Amino acid sequence: MIVTTTNTIEHYEIVEYIDVVFGEVVSGVNYLKDIGASFRNLVGGRSEGYEEELITARSLAIKEMKKRASELQADAIVGVKVDCEVLGRDGTMLMVTCMGTAVRLQKK
């Protein structure tokens, strides 16, 4: 399935706009990663633990969105947007959402 942030796909014509599809993931960042991130915040540098968690959550959200589009028999998802938020009183939950329009395509 083609997934793109653009509203068109080169060499294809969109013949049907099916529906807006979403993917959502809320995950907790484990205590050890949180300690590492706190240390990085103090001395500077990248937090690999949080980065890994973000990459995983983003991949899962896109996978969920593609699954929902596939259930609608879509060929592609256009206009995709991805958003990340930190949740929870102590900021230890990560939410990633994505959305786009499921479409059917025809080769030009």
C-alpha positions in Angstrom: 0.0 0.0 0.0 1.3 3.4 -0.9 1.4 5.9 2.0 2.2 9.5 1.3 2.0 12.9 2.8 1.2 14.4 -0.7 -2.3 14.6 -2.1 -1.5 13.0 -5.4 0.6 10.0 -6.5 2.7 10.3 -9.6 1.6 8.0 -12.5 -1.7 7.3 -10.7 -5.1 8.8 -10.8 -7.3 8.8 -7.7 -10.6 7.3 -8.8 -12.3 7.2 -5.4 -11.9 8.8 -2.0 -13.1 6.2 0.4 -12.7 7.6 3.9 -10.4 9.1 6.5 -8.4 6.5 8.3 -6.5 6.7 11.6 -3.8 4.9 13.5 -3.2 5.5 17.2 -0.6 4.2 19.7 -0.2 5.1 23.3 2.8 3.5 25.0 4.5 3.9 28.3 8.2 4.7 28.5 9.8 2.3 30.9 11.4 3.5 34.1 15.0 2.8 32.9 14.6 4.7 29.7 13.1 7.6 31.8 16.1 7.6 34.1 18.4 7.7 31.0 16.4 10.6 29.5 16.5 12.5 32.8 20.3 12.1 32.8 20.6 13.3 29.2 18.4 16.3 30.0 20.8 17.2 32.7 24.1 16.8 30.8 22.8 17.2 27.2 22.7 14.8 24.3 20.3 12.5 22.6 18.0 10.1 24.4 18.2 6.9 22.4 15.6 5.2 24.7 13.0 7.8 23.9 14.0 7.9 20.2 13.6 4.1 20.0 10.2 4.3 21.7 9.1 7.1 19.3 10.2 5.1 16.2 8.4 2.0 17.4 5.2 3.9 18.2 5.2 5.7 14.9 5.7 2.5 13.0 2.9 0.8 14.8 0.5 3.8 14.3 1.2 3.8 10.5 0.8 0.0 10.4 -2.6 0.3 12.2 -3.7 3.0 9.7 -2.7 0.9 6.7 -4.6 -2.1 8.2 -7.7 0.0 8.5 -7.3 1.3 4.9 -6.8 -2.3 3.7 -10.0 -3.3 5.3 -11.7 -0.7 3.2 -10.0 -2.2 0.1 -8.0 1.0 -0.5 -4.9 1.1 -2.7 -3.2 4.0 -1.0 -3.4 6.6 1.8 -2.8 10.2 0.8 -2.4 13.4 2.8 -0.9 11.6 5.8 -0.2 13.6 8.9 1.6 12.2 12.0 1.4 13.8 15.4 3.2 13.0 18.7 2.2 14.0 22.2 3.5 13.3 25.7 0.8 12.3 28.2 0.4 11.5 31.8 1.1 13.5 34.9 4.8 12.7 34.9 5.1 12.7 31.1 5.9 9.0 30.8 3.3 8.1 28.2 3.8 8.7 24.5 0.9 9.0 22.1 1.4 8.9 18.3 -1.5 9.4 16.0 -1.6 9.4 12.2 -4.4 10.1 9.7 -4.9 10.2 6.0 -7.4 9.6 3.3 -7.9 6.1 2.0 -8.2 6.1 -1.8 -8.5 3.8 -4.8 -6.1 4.3 -7.7 -5.9 3.7 -11.4 -2.7 3.7 -13.4 -2.5 6.7 -15.8 
